[in-house]
Amino acid sequence: MNMLDEVPAYARGYFELVGEQDPIALLRKQLSETTKLYKSIPSEKWDYAYAEGKWTIKEVLGHLIDSERIFQYRALRFGRGDTTDLPGFDQDIYVAAGNAPRRSAESLIEEYEIVRKSSLLLFEQFNETELERSGTANGAMVKVRWLAYMSAGHEMHHLRILKERYGVG
């Protein structure tokens, strides 16, 4: 069976972006590349949104940070054998409450780096059995390993949007 046949529909695009790459190695590579990209953004562009009602660059980075933390939490729970069903989350509520517009670009970049390093430490300590454990999140079965794919692919998705719609990268 193809892994994409098992993956929740909402996450398939992230898996397709990662493709055959090792998701944990990709998370490590993204740490330096994404940090470099964000550090290259001119200060006057951080509060830019490409259209009315769209997120600013600060909010996009805040969203990446929040989402990765949620993926980490799910991986920790399921990796430790806790199969309690976990709810989904409303990304727009998180972005609105995230205070990204009031934060400095430097503080957001620093937080991104810390959260990503935490993800790497978490995923790298799981053994094969733990990576194959699963639970239910947002109404769908999710394996621990898949959460690494989701983190990496989710970031790729938003970096593509930053390039295409924000002129970054």
Residue frames relative to the residue before (quaternion, step in Angstrom):
aa qw qx qy qz dx dy dz
M 1.0000 0.0000 0.0000 0.0000 0.00 0.00 0.00
N 0.4657 -0.6662 0.5194 0.2636 3.54 -1.03 0.86
M 0.5437 -0.6343 0.4371 0.3333 3.60 -0.90 0.91
L 0.6334 0.5535 -0.3423 0.4186 3.62 0.96 -0.77
D 0.5934 0.5679 -0.3671 0.4366 3.59 1.17 -0.46
E 0.7037 0.4558 -0.2520 0.4832 3.59 1.18 -0.57
V 0.5985 0.6127 -0.3433 0.3853 3.56 1.15 -0.70
P 0.5544 -0.6009 0.4455 0.3648 3.61 -1.01 0.72
A 0.6128 -0.5971 0.3799 0.3516 3.57 -0.99 0.86
Y 0.6671 0.5249 -0.3169 0.4230 3.60 0.93 -0.85
A 0.7295 0.4304 -0.2341 0.4773 3.61 1.19 -0.43
R 0.4435 0.7354 -0.4438 0.2559 3.61 1.18 -0.24
G 0.6368 0.5399 -0.3360 0.4361 3.57 0.97 -0.77
Y 0.6263 0.5287 -0.3338 0.4656 3.59 1.07 -0.70
F 0.6521 0.5074 -0.3111 0.4696 3.58 0.98 -0.83
E 0.6400 0.5269 -0.3230 0.4566 3.56 1.00 -0.80
L 0.6386 0.5187 -0.3308 0.4623 3.60 1.03 -0.70
V 0.6698 0.4807 -0.2944 0.4833 3.59 0.99 -0.80
G 0.1501 -0.8327 0.5180 0.1253 3.57 1.03 -0.76
E 0.8172 -0.2417 0.2075 0.4803 3.55 -0.98 -0.93
Q 0.4542 0.6985 -0.4525 0.3179 3.60 1.24 -0.03
D 0.5080 -0.5902 0.5256 0.3426 3.54 -1.24 0.54
P 0.3957 -0.7650 0.4424 0.2499 3.62 -0.42 1.13
I 0.6472 0.5107 -0.3364 0.4552 3.62 1.02 -0.65
A 0.6295 0.5015 -0.3287 0.4941 3.59 1.03 -0.74
L 0.6399 0.5205 -0.3210 0.4653 3.58 1.04 -0.76
L 0.6133 0.5340 -0.3515 0.4638 3.61 0.99 -0.75
R 0.6482 0.5163 -0.3102 0.4659 3.59 0.99 -0.86
K 0.6637 0.5003 -0.2937 0.4722 3.58 0.94 -0.93
Q 0.6517 0.5261 -0.3129 0.4479 3.57 0.95 -0.88
L 0.5609 0.6140 -0.3980 0.3873 3.60 1.02 -0.70
S 0.7422 0.3874 -0.2413 0.4908 3.59 0.73 -0.96
E 0.6807 0.5052 -0.3032 0.4354 3.60 0.89 -0.88
T 0.6854 0.4712 -0.2883 0.4745 3.59 0.89 -0.89
T 0.6162 0.5308 -0.3454 0.4682 3.58 1.01 -0.75
K 0.6518 0.5119 -0.3073 0.4677 3.58 0.92 -0.91
L 0.6424 0.5283 -0.3200 0.4538 3.58 0.94 -0.88
Y 0.6982 0.4656 -0.2847 0.4633 3.58 0.76 -1.01
K 0.6451 0.5178 -0.3284 0.4559 3.60 1.01 -0.71
S 0.6571 0.5215 -0.3080 0.4488 3.60 1.18 -0.48
I 0.5427 0.6295 -0.4034 0.3827 3.61 1.22 -0.25
P 0.4485 -0.6922 0.4910 0.2805 3.60 -0.75 0.99
S 0.6171 -0.5981 0.3694 0.3537 3.58 -1.01 0.83
E 0.6690 0.5194 -0.3150 0.4283 3.61 0.96 -0.76
K 0.6634 0.5215 -0.3067 0.4403 3.60 1.20 -0.31
W 0.5112 0.6997 -0.4008 0.2975 3.62 1.18 -0.44
D 0.7328 0.3922 -0.2354 0.5038 3.62 1.07 -0.60
Y 0.4440 0.7058 -0.4293 0.3470 3.56 1.33 0.27
A 0.0488 -0.7331 0.6773 0.0373 3.55 -1.15 0.80
Y 0.4841 -0.7179 0.4202 0.2714 3.60 -0.83 0.91
A 0.7901 0.0511 -0.0439 0.6093 3.60 1.26 -0.25
E 0.6546 -0.4966 0.3937 0.4122 3.55 -1.27 0.38
G 0.8181 0.2355 -0.1935 0.4876 3.57 -0.91 0.95
K 0.5857 0.5494 -0.3784 0.4604 3.60 1.27 0.00
W 0.5969 -0.5951 0.4109 0.3476 3.54 -1.20 0.51
T 0.4626 -0.6234 0.5462 0.3147 3.53 -1.24 0.52
I 0.6737 -0.4614 0.3696 0.4435 3.56 -1.29 0.17
K 0.6152 0.5323 -0.3481 0.4659 3.61 1.00 -0.72
E 0.6816 0.4897 -0.2904 0.4597 3.58 0.91 -0.89
V 0.6004 0.5418 -0.3631 0.4626 3.60 1.06 -0.66
L 0.6772 0.4746 -0.2984 0.4765 3.59 0.87 -0.90
G 0.6229 0.5262 -0.3360 0.4713 3.60 1.00 -0.74
H 0.6373 0.5234 -0.3131 0.4710 3.58 1.04 -0.80
L 0.6360 0.5184 -0.3338 0.4640 3.60 0.96 -0.80
I 0.6486 0.5205 -0.3076 0.4623 3.57 0.97 -0.89
D 0.6840 0.4853 -0.2923 0.4596 3.60 0.79 -1.00
S 0.6688 0.5071 -0.3044 0.4504 3.58 0.87 -0.93
E 0.6550 0.5086 -0.3199 0.4583 3.57 0.93 -0.85
R 0.6212 0.5304 -0.3428 0.4640 3.59 1.03 -0.72
I 0.6527 0.5005 -0.3150 0.4735 3.57 0.98 -0.78
F 0.6342 0.5086 -0.3304 0.4795 3.60 0.98 -0.79
Q 0.6222 0.5365 -0.3339 0.4621 3.62 1.03 -0.79
Y 0.6605 0.5193 -0.3075 0.4468 3.56 0.85 -0.99
R 0.6557 0.4993 -0.3085 0.4750 3.56 0.92 -0.89
A 0.6552 0.5099 -0.3128 0.4614 3.60 0.93 -0.87
L 0.6403 0.5214 -0.3246 0.4613 3.59 0.94 -0.83
R 0.6704 0.5047 -0.3009 0.4530 3.58 0.81 -1.00
F 0.7342 0.4225 -0.2471 0.4705 3.56 0.69 -1.07
G 0.6389 0.5437 -0.3243 0.4370 3.60 1.01 -0.77
R 0.6957 0.4418 -0.2583 0.5041 3.56 1.15 -0.62
G 0.6073 -0.6081 0.3316 0.3892 3.55 1.30 0.14
D 0.4828 0.6383 -0.4477 0.3988 3.60 1.24 0.22
T 0.1016 -0.8332 0.5431 0.0202 3.56 -0.47 1.19
T 0.2635 0.7623 -0.5375 0.2461 3.57 1.17 0.52
D 0.4850 -0.6582 0.4878 0.3059 3.60 -0.86 0.93
L 0.1811 -0.7813 0.5925 0.0761 3.55 -0.93 0.96
P 0.4600 -0.6975 0.4725 0.2804 3.59 -0.96 0.81
G 0.5411 -0.5499 0.5065 0.3850 3.51 -1.37 0.10
F 0.2813 -0.7366 0.5721 0.2259 3.57 -1.25 -0.29
D 0.4070 -0.6938 0.5431 0.2410 3.54 -1.18 0.63
Q 0.3628 -0.7789 0.4733 0.1941 3.56 -0.25 1.30
D 0.6443 0.5357 -0.3360 0.4300 3.60 0.99 -0.69
I 0.6186 0.5201 -0.3407 0.4804 3.59 1.07 -0.67
Y 0.6518 0.5142 -0.3135 0.4610 3.58 0.96 -0.87
V 0.6639 0.4956 -0.3147 0.4632 3.60 0.87 -0.90
A 0.6628 0.5129 -0.3124 0.4474 3.60 0.88 -0.90
A 0.7402 0.3980 -0.2199 0.4954 3.59 1.02 -0.77
G 0.5488 0.6968 -0.3482 0.3036 3.57 1.26 -0.23
N 0.3531 -0.7852 0.4526 0.2322 3.59 1.25 -0.15
A 0.2716 0.7948 -0.5089 0.1885 3.61 1.14 0.36
P 0.6463 0.5359 -0.3594 0.4073 3.67 0.86 -0.75
R 0.7002 0.4592 -0.2714 0.4746 3.60 1.12 -0.58
R 0.6250 0.5618 -0.3308 0.4294 3.57 1.25 -0.19
S 0.5033 -0.6165 0.4993 0.3423 3.53 -1.24 0.36
A 0.6081 -0.5400 0.4333 0.3884 3.54 -1.21 0.50
E 0.6370 0.5551 -0.3250 0.4248 3.57 0.97 -0.86
S 0.6755 0.4846 -0.3079 0.4627 3.60 0.93 -0.85
L 0.6356 0.5175 -0.3314 0.4673 3.59 1.04 -0.68
I 0.6459 0.5090 -0.3177 0.4720 3.57 0.97 -0.84
E 0.6461 0.5161 -0.3218 0.4612 3.58 0.93 -0.86
E 0.6631 0.4959 -0.3106 0.4667 3.58 0.91 -0.86
Y 0.6058 0.5474 -0.3489 0.4600 3.59 1.01 -0.80
E 0.6710 0.5074 -0.3034 0.4475 3.59 0.83 -0.98
I 0.6701 0.4995 -0.2970 0.4618 3.58 0.92 -0.90
V 0.6632 0.4956 -0.3063 0.4698 3.58 0.91 -0.90
R 0.6630 0.4945 -0.3165 0.4644 3.61 0.91 -0.84
K 0.6366 0.5096 -0.3357 0.4716 3.61 0.96 -0.78
S 0.6264 0.5269 -0.3260 0.4731 3.57 1.05 -0.74
S 0.6267 0.5245 -0.3342 0.4695 3.61 0.99 -0.78
L 0.6626 0.5101 -0.3096 0.4527 3.55 0.89 -0.92
L 0.6508 0.5084 -0.3183 0.4654 3.58 0.90 -0.87
L 0.6522 0.5156 -0.3107 0.4607 3.58 0.98 -0.82
F 0.7307 0.4380 -0.2572 0.4562 3.59 0.64 -1.08
E 0.6638 0.5205 -0.3117 0.4374 3.59 1.00 -0.76
Q 0.6796 0.4858 -0.3111 0.4531 3.63 1.09 -0.46
F 0.5480 0.5999 -0.4125 0.4119 3.60 1.21 -0.23
N 0.3239 -0.7057 0.5854 0.2332 3.57 -1.07 0.70
E 0.7415 -0.4207 0.2693 0.4479 3.59 -1.27 0.13
T 0.6325 0.5308 -0.3357 0.4534 3.59 0.98 -0.78
E 0.6826 0.4877 -0.2834 0.4646 3.57 0.91 -0.92
L 0.6373 0.5299 -0.3260 0.4547 3.60 1.04 -0.73
E 0.6952 0.4581 -0.2679 0.4849 3.59 1.16 -0.55
R 0.4818 0.6490 -0.4565 0.3719 3.60 1.22 -0.12
S 0.1318 -0.8060 0.5752 0.0454 3.53 -1.18 0.56
G 0.0484 -0.7506 0.6572 0.0486 3.47 -1.41 0.22
T 0.5111 -0.6263 0.4866 0.3311 3.53 -1.31 -0.09
A 0.0467 0.7701 -0.6323 0.0701 3.53 -0.86 1.05
N 0.8380 0.0393 -0.0687 0.5399 3.54 -0.87 0.98
G 0.7116 -0.4965 0.2468 0.4315 3.56 1.03 0.85
A 0.7185 0.3942 -0.2475 0.5168 3.61 1.24 0.10
M 0.5273 -0.6082 0.4902 0.3343 3.54 -1.19 0.61
V 0.0131 -0.7927 0.6075 -0.0482 3.55 -0.94 1.01
K 0.2879 -0.7351 0.5881 0.1758 3.57 -0.94 0.91
V 0.6315 -0.5362 0.4022 0.3899 3.56 -1.19 0.58
R 0.6465 0.5322 -0.3220 0.4418 3.61 0.85 -0.94
W 0.6427 0.5479 -0.3235 0.4268 3.56 1.00 -0.83
L 0.6090 0.5641 -0.3591 0.4265 3.58 1.09 -0.60
A 0.5901 0.5273 -0.3674 0.4885 3.60 1.16 -0.46
Y 0.6312 0.5153 -0.3220 0.4822 3.59 1.01 -0.82
M 0.6693 0.5116 -0.3054 0.4439 3.56 0.90 -0.93
S 0.6403 0.5209 -0.3276 0.4598 3.60 0.97 -0.81
A 0.6963 0.4709 -0.2733 0.4677 3.57 0.84 -0.99
G 0.7005 0.4752 -0.2732 0.4570 3.59 0.86 -0.94
H 0.6055 0.5517 -0.3428 0.4600 3.56 1.08 -0.74
E 0.6567 0.4924 -0.3087 0.4807 3.57 0.97 -0.85
M 0.6341 0.5277 -0.3354 0.4548 3.61 0.93 -0.84
H 0.6228 0.5512 -0.3260 0.4495 3.57 1.00 -0.87
H 0.7302 0.4258 -0.2528 0.4707 3.58 0.77 -0.98
L 0.6121 0.5273 -0.3628 0.4644 3.62 1.06 -0.54
R 0.6089 0.5352 -0.3472 0.4715 3.58 1.09 -0.67
I 0.6499 0.5017 -0.3105 0.4791 3.59 0.98 -0.85
L 0.6249 0.5309 -0.3454 0.4564 3.61 0.97 -0.79
K 0.6692 0.4937 -0.2959 0.4701 3.58 0.96 -0.84
E 0.7511 0.4392 -0.2282 0.4370 3.58 0.74 -1.08
R 0.8163 0.2939 -0.1218 0.4821 3.59 0.90 -0.91
Y 0.7364 0.3755 -0.2194 0.5183 3.58 1.20 -0.46
G 0.4084 -0.7321 0.4565 0.2980 3.58 1.25 -0.24
V 0.4727 0.6540 -0.4409 0.3930 3.58 1.15 0.65
G 0.7588 0.3561 -0.2651 0.4766 3.56 -0.99 0.80
